[in-house]
Amino acid sequence: MFCKNYSKTEMNAYLNTKEPYDKAGAYGIQGIFGKYIDHYEGSFDTVVGFPWSIIEPELKAALSQ
């Protein structure tokens, strides 16, 4: 994941919200901090947390055997 440049003022404003304090790494791209994300590589689901689009076909294949 690649972040845009942000100022100290912008970072302090973010830190004054509740968002960074319940996240691993102190940010989530689906929340307030998302406006500072320039781009990411790969599946959004994987970046956010769980690659369901990858796991679901594997589970279906395993269950159908």
VEXRO-724128 format. One record per residue (C-alpha): residue number from 1; residue in three letters; x, y, z. Coordinates in Angstrom, 2 decimals. Layout:
% residues N
<rec nr="NUM" rest="Ala" u="X" v="Y" w="Z"/>
...
% end
This chain:
% residues 65
<rec nr="1" rest="Met" u="0.00" v="0.00" w="0.00"/>
<rec nr="2" rest="Phe" u="1.27" v="3.43" w="-0.86"/>
<rec nr="3" rest="Cys" u="0.31" v="6.59" w="1.03"/>
<rec nr="4" rest="Lys" u="0.04" v="10.10" w="-0.32"/>
<rec nr="5" rest="Asn" u="2.07" v="12.82" w="1.34"/>
<rec nr="6" rest="Tyr" u="0.29" v="14.37" w="4.29"/>
<rec nr="7" rest="Ser" u="1.19" v="17.22" w="6.59"/>
<rec nr="8" rest="Lys" u="1.85" v="17.11" w="10.31"/>
<rec nr="9" rest="Thr" u="-1.40" v="19.04" w="10.78"/>
<rec nr="10" rest="Glu" u="-3.34" v="16.41" w="8.79"/>
<rec nr="11" rest="Met" u="-1.74" v="13.60" w="10.79"/>
<rec nr="12" rest="Asn" u="-2.54" v="15.29" w="14.10"/>
<rec nr="13" rest="Ala" u="-6.15" v="15.77" w="12.97"/>
<rec nr="14" rest="Tyr" u="-6.34" v="12.04" w="12.18"/>
<rec nr="15" rest="Leu" u="-4.79" v="11.16" w="15.54"/>
<rec nr="16" rest="Asn" u="-7.44" v="13.28" w="17.24"/>
<rec nr="17" rest="Thr" u="-10.15" v="10.91" w="15.94"/>
<rec nr="18" rest="Lys" u="-10.96" v="7.56" w="17.55"/>
<rec nr="19" rest="Glu" u="-10.10" v="5.63" w="14.40"/>
<rec nr="20" rest="Pro" u="-6.37" v="4.89" w="14.80"/>
<rec nr="21" rest="Tyr" u="-6.69" v="3.40" w="18.26"/>
<rec nr="22" rest="Asp" u="-8.57" v="0.23" w="17.38"/>
<rec nr="23" rest="Lys" u="-6.58" v="-0.79" w="14.32"/>
<rec nr="24" rest="Ala" u="-3.47" v="-2.86" w="13.77"/>
<rec nr="25" rest="Gly" u="-1.03" v="-0.38" w="12.27"/>
<rec nr="26" rest="Ala" u="-3.30" v="2.51" w="13.38"/>
<rec nr="27" rest="Tyr" u="-5.12" v="2.94" w="10.07"/>
<rec nr="28" rest="Gly" u="-7.70" v="1.35" w="7.82"/>
<rec nr="29" rest="Ile" u="-8.01" v="2.16" w="4.14"/>
<rec nr="30" rest="Gln" u="-11.79" v="1.82" w="4.37"/>
<rec nr="31" rest="Gly" u="-12.03" v="4.56" w="6.99"/>
<rec nr="32" rest="Ile" u="-10.96" v="8.14" w="7.50"/>
<rec nr="33" rest="Phe" u="-7.34" v="7.40" w="6.55"/>
<rec nr="34" rest="Gly" u="-8.46" v="6.17" w="3.13"/>
<rec nr="35" rest="Lys" u="-8.09" v="9.66" w="1.68"/>
<rec nr="36" rest="Tyr" u="-4.33" v="9.37" w="2.24"/>
<rec nr="37" rest="Ile" u="-3.98" v="6.12" w="0.29"/>
<rec nr="38" rest="Asp" u="-2.53" v="6.69" w="-3.15"/>
<rec nr="39" rest="His" u="-2.94" v="3.10" w="-4.34"/>
<rec nr="40" rest="Tyr" u="-2.57" v="-0.52" w="-3.34"/>
<rec nr="41" rest="Glu" u="-1.63" v="-3.68" w="-5.18"/>
<rec nr="42" rest="Gly" u="-3.74" v="-6.80" w="-5.11"/>
<rec nr="43" rest="Ser" u="-7.27" v="-7.52" w="-4.02"/>
<rec nr="44" rest="Phe" u="-9.07" v="-4.92" w="-1.89"/>
<rec nr="45" rest="Asp" u="-10.50" v="-7.77" w="0.20"/>
<rec nr="46" rest="Thr" u="-7.02" v="-9.05" w="0.97"/>
<rec nr="47" rest="Val" u="-5.76" v="-5.59" w="1.86"/>
<rec nr="48" rest="Val" u="-8.73" v="-4.94" w="4.14"/>
<rec nr="49" rest="Gly" u="-8.65" v="-8.28" w="5.85"/>
<rec nr="50" rest="Phe" u="-10.06" v="-11.46" w="4.32"/>
<rec nr="51" rest="Pro" u="-9.68" v="-12.66" w="0.73"/>
<rec nr="52" rest="Trp" u="-13.17" v="-14.20" w="0.45"/>
<rec nr="53" rest="Ser" u="-13.10" v="-14.18" w="-3.36"/>
<rec nr="54" rest="Ile" u="-10.04" v="-16.45" w="-3.21"/>
<rec nr="55" rest="Ile" u="-11.16" v="-18.65" w="-0.30"/>
<rec nr="56" rest="Glu" u="-14.78" v="-19.30" w="-1.39"/>
<rec nr="57" rest="Pro" u="-13.97" v="-21.33" w="-4.55"/>
<rec nr="58" rest="Glu" u="-11.39" v="-23.34" w="-2.63"/>
<rec nr="59" rest="Leu" u="-13.93" v="-24.18" w="0.09"/>
<rec nr="60" rest="Lys" u="-16.58" v="-25.13" w="-2.46"/>
<rec nr="61" rest="Ala" u="-14.13" v="-27.40" w="-4.27"/>
<rec nr="62" rest="Ala" u="-13.06" v="-29.07" w="-1.02"/>
<rec nr="63" rest="Leu" u="-16.65" v="-29.60" w="0.12"/>
<rec nr="64" rest="Ser" u="-17.72" v="-31.09" w="-3.19"/>
<rec nr="65" rest="Gln" u="-15.15" v="-33.91" w="-3.07"/>
% end
